[in-house]
Amino acid sequence: MTQKKLFTLITILICGMALGACKGKSDEPNPTPDKSRYLGLDASAEEQQYFAPIYIPKKEDFKPDKLDLFKSSVTPFGWIYEADAKDPEGKKFYRFVSPNKKDENGKDIPETSQFCMDFLAYNHSMPGAPVHIRMGLFRHFAMDYLVDPETFTEPKDLQVQKDLLKIMEHYGFTEDGQFTVLSGDNAYVAYNTKFDPETPLRGVMFTEQEKDHPGYRLTFQISYGRR
């Protein structure tokens, strides 16, 4: 074989390999979420505007290379992926935020049409922490609403607490609910047996008083199994 023919053959092979690689990449299907692994998906469309459905992945899917799966799971329901400045590549967690609370004219959207939580984060590789899901609010509360309801003297404060606990109830955390204290923070703990009655999902809504802010931050955290 002449040098010219050999060069031509090598060129054809390289081009063919490159074309095949590109074709294979473009033909890869997008991840398809398992519809049975949603919480809040069976609610009415009106309720979903406030209680946006969330995806509960299997433990083995909590990995830093699964961003496409998480995006395809929650963005159809309004959650917007937003890389965090502390973890821009999503090596520790995937963070989603709720839609802007203003309409196209810049006016505030009625509260009944807003998401009940401002952000949704899947913590898949936090050092020293098990995999878990967090939802929370950007705003602070003037007082701690996760204390025992018997301590409230104002009916409006008790109503705020009931509204917060409705979030947990909506997502199915209704088993063995109780007020408690975890790591010094007031909390409400309940369980969801949808996926596995023997090892149910554990939901914890708790308040934290930050050192640099006079108010309380609210967080709803979902993890796997009882503790």
N, C-alpha and C positions, 0 to 999 in steps of 0.2 A: 504493500500500500504506500502510495506516495505521501509526502509530508502534507501536501495541499488537501488530499482526500481525508487524511487523518484529522487535520485541523477542522475540516468541515463536519466530520462525524462527531467530534468532541463538542463542537458548537451546537449541533442539533440536540445532542444528549443533554447538555447544560440547559438549553432553552426549554426542552421538554420537561426536565425536572422542575425548573422554576415555574412553568405554567401549571404543572400538576400541583405544586405546593400552594400556589395562589388560588387555584380552583378549590382545593381541599379546604382552605381557610375560609373562603367565601361561602362554601356549602355547609359550614358548621351551623347547626340549628341553635337558636337562642334557648337558654334554659327555660323549661316549662315548670312553673311551680305546681305543687300538688294542692289542688283546691280544698282537700280535706284538712289541710294544716293551717287554715285561717281561723282567727278569732274575730267575731263581729261581722262575718261575711253574710250570715243569714238574717241580718237586720234589714229593716226597710231602707229604701234609698234616702229618705229624709233623715233617719238616724245615722246613716253612714256619713252624712255631711258633717256630723259632729263627732261621732265615735268612728273614726276612720278604721277600716279593717287592718289588722296587722298579721304578718306571716310568722309562724312559729316553725323555724327550720329544724331538721333533725340535728342531733349533736355533731354528727360527722360533717355537716355542711358549714359549721362554724370555722371557716378557714380564711386566711388573707387573700386567697386567689378566687374567691367566690362572689366578687362584687356584682357580676352580671346577673347571677341568680337572685341576689337580694334586690337589685334594681328592678328586675322584671317582676318581682313579687309584690312590691309595695307602691311603685310609681303609678300603676294604673288606678290606684285609689287616692291619688292626690299628694302622696309624700314626695318630696323633692330631694334628690341626693345633693348633699353639700359637704364637700371635704372640709374637715376641721383643720384649723391652722396648726394645732398640736400634732396632727397625724394626717398630713395631706395625701398620703398614698394609701391610706386605709389599712395600714399594717397591724393596727391594734383594734380598730372598730370602724364600722360603717355608720355614718350619721345622715339622717334624713330630717328635713324640717317640713312643717305644715305650710300650706299656701299663704301668700301675703294676706293679711287681715283687712285689706282695702280692695275695693272694686276698681274697675278700669277708669273711673272718674275720681279716684282718690278718696272716696268716702268709705268710712268704716263699714265692714260687712256686719250684719246683725249677729249677735252672739250665738243665736240658735243655728247659724249657718257656718260657724267657725269650727275648726277642729278643737276637741277638748284638750289636746296636748300640743305643745309647740314643737317638740322634737322626738325622734325615734332613733335609738342607737343600738346596734348589735355589737356587743363587745366580744370579739372572738379570740383575742390574743392579749388581753390585759395581763401584765406580769403579776403572778401570785393570786389571780382571781379566776373563778370558774366562768365558763361562758354564760352570758345572760343578756337579757334585753332590757333596755331602759327607755322610759318615756318621761318627759318632764315639761315644766313650764319655764319660760324666761323671766316671768314676773315673780315678785315676792308677795307673800301674804303678811299682813300686819301682825297676825297672831298665829299660834300653833293650833291647827284644826284637827290634829290626829291624836289629841288627848281623849281620855275617857269622856263620852258625851254627858255623863252626869255632872261634870264640872262646869258645863256651860250655864250661864244665867240668862243669856239673851237668845230668844227663839231664832233670830236671824243667823246667829253663829252656828246653832245646831243644824239649820237648813244648809249652810255652806258645807258642813261636814257630810251631810247626807248626799249632797250633789257630788262631792268628791268620791265618795264610796260607790256612787252609781257607775263611775267609770270602771271600777273593778268588777262590779256586778255585770255590767254590759259584756265584758270580755270573758264572762263565765267563772270568775273567782268568787264562788259563793259557799264553798265547803269549809267548815271549821273556822269561820271568821272570828277574829278576836283582836282587841287592842293590846299592845305590848310595848316594850322598850327594847330596841336593838342598837347596840353600840352607843348607848346614851341618847338615842333619838327616839321620839315617840313614833309609833308605827301601827299599822293595821295589817294583819296577815290573814290570807285566805288561800284556798286551793281550787284548782280547776282539774277535773278528772276526765276531760274529753278524750285525750289521747291514751292515757294509761291510768286506770283507777289505782293500781298498785304503787305507781310512782308518778303522782300527779304533778302538774306545774304548780309552782309556788309563787304567789303574787304578794308583793310587799309594797304598800304605799307608806312613805315616811316623809318627815319634815326635817330639814337641817337648818340650824341657825348659823349663818356665816359670820366670821369674825369681822369682815370689812363691810357688813351690811346689817342694818337693824332688823330686817324682816326674816321670813322663813321661806326656804325653797322647798318645793314639793317634787317628789320623784316617785314614779311607779315602776318597780323592777320585777321582772319575770325570770325565774330560774327553774331548773329541772330537779324535781324531787323534794321530799320533805327534809326539814332540818330540825 
